[in-house]
Amino acid sequence: MSLISKLCFATAVWLQVFLPTTSSASNVLPRYAVGDLEEFWAWDLTVMPPGFRRVEARATSVGQSSYVFVENAAWESGAIDFGFASDLYNRLEQQGLPSSLNPEKGILPLQQSIFGPLPDRINTDPRVVILLLGLGEFNGHRFGGYFNPFDQMTEPEAQNYQQHSNEVNVIYLGINLDGANDTHQVASIITHELQHLLSHNRIPNFHQAPWLSEASAEAAMMFSGYFTDQKAVERYAEKTWGIPLVTSAYVHYGASALFAAFLVDKLGGYGAFDDMMHAAIPSREAVEYAHYVRTGRNTSFDAIFSEFITYVYVNSNTHQSLPNTWQHSINDGYRIPNLTKVATIRTLPFNYSGSLRPYSFAVFELERALPPNARVSVEILAPSPPLAELPPTVLSAELPLTEIPPEVADESILKDCKDDVQILWKPLPNAIAVYSIGCKFGDNRSQLRYKLTIRD
């Protein structure tokens, strides 16, 4: 079964696959010096599908693993100054945050020690260009940043797909051209997109499912001490029944961040993400594989998802920072607010009709414990028609880009939403959860109607 490449956040891309080598950027003479001007291709995100524009930018720092370039308009306007550039260089190359796994390492050396070296197939200088530029907005939505896999092709190869390549490792970071910019937020997006660059084509002819790729990028942020998706976590807690975890396209960063924290706490450190990245196993099966490697137990993904539900519930409204097995995140990790309950069960019999998206869950609060003879049943009613597109999340404002080309629009793209669906229930402390596994109705926007009945 074929697997499709992806652009970050949910779009399929049809790419040739190249295996990166392992040379160190520090052993290669830099091709740029501070002050150099260069032109880069960048997407024009004020239109969809994106167009292209040429960006003239100035090198503000040169490091062992990176170049930082700033679009001239941002430099000349003062939106990016020497203080910002110096702080960003230090975070990238020199010093980690106190909440990092290794505060003595900057983002680039730490992430490379976990996920592997910067690729050098397309350019003998593997340093990554951090390009700070204005990305504009589309329909009121602003973009934070992206990694473009076409930069891993030659320009003639990219043009075969009506794209352009800079023929160098690049991460594009959206900045405010008219006002102040937050180095911490920019660095967090770099960390997220860097993981996509480091994992891209790490195994020939294999690309991980978008939902798990995004969870891995969220994990990379945690490893470097960046917990900037707290608002997305809070949005997830507000409506857990309406936000899918496993999807073929749309990805919600709140669900991704918490699933990454869960895997860290469940399986110990970053090793599980290394296991998943280096095994050519797709999606849910990759999680099962990492679980087996780390615990020695064969466990289905559906059972792991059930454990994730418990993890989210018991850590909500506790002020417990996540991941909770790391001392370094004790003051800076994610905190889950009180989960929104869909209903409170006060008397029996109890009947409730609701809806779930694929791999989501709804919590029902118990006013008192259920009697020992209580009978709980969940009945599937019918699928609801797909809803409008889910609202975007805001970390790196990933790109809803092009249509899937016919030559790759086969069943593999919807593999994660083809399995027969089930709706189950499970007890929680002072509550019960109703949750869905599988998503046979074809896309992650579908809802499944159900009826919960409890009788004594």
Secondary structure by P-SEA (a helix, b strand, c coil): cbbbbbcccbbbbbbbbbbbbbbbcccccccccccbbbbbbbbccccccbbbbbbbbbbccccccbbbbccaaaaaaccccaaaaaaaaaaaccccccccccccccaaaaaaacccccccccccccbbbbccccccccccccccccccccccccaaaaaaacccccccbbbbbbbcccccccaaaaaaaaaaaaaaaaaccccccccccaaaaaaaaaaaaaaaccccaaaaaaaaaaccccccccccccccaaaaaaaaaaaaaacccaaaaaaaaaccccaaaaaaaaaaaaccccccaaaaaaaaaaaaaaaccccccccccccccccccccccccccccccccccbbbbbccccccbbbbbbcccccccbbbbbbbcccccccccccccccccccccccccccccccccccccccbbbbbcccccccccccccccccccccbbbbbbbbbcc
